[in-house]
């Protein structure tokens, strides 16, 4: 989990934080509302948890899940695209 994701989780109220943590545990077991993202975020997936999104990618031949970025749905894709472009 990236420092951004961990920091984002800490800013949330207790209930959304519990929901996101439960969704991350389920993701590790192969469950969750997951969608592969399209250009310019090729190679990344998103986990949908209510109004929140976690952007992640599979590493080490799919055996490891790297959570890269988390934010509210309205902001997540634009902010993450800017981040990976280095803006």
Secondary structure, DSSP 8 states (H G I E B T S, - for coil): --HHHHHHHHHS-HHHHHHHHHHHHHHHTT-SEEEE--TTSTT-EEEEETTEEEEEEEETTTTEEEEEEEEEHHHHHHHHHHHHHT-
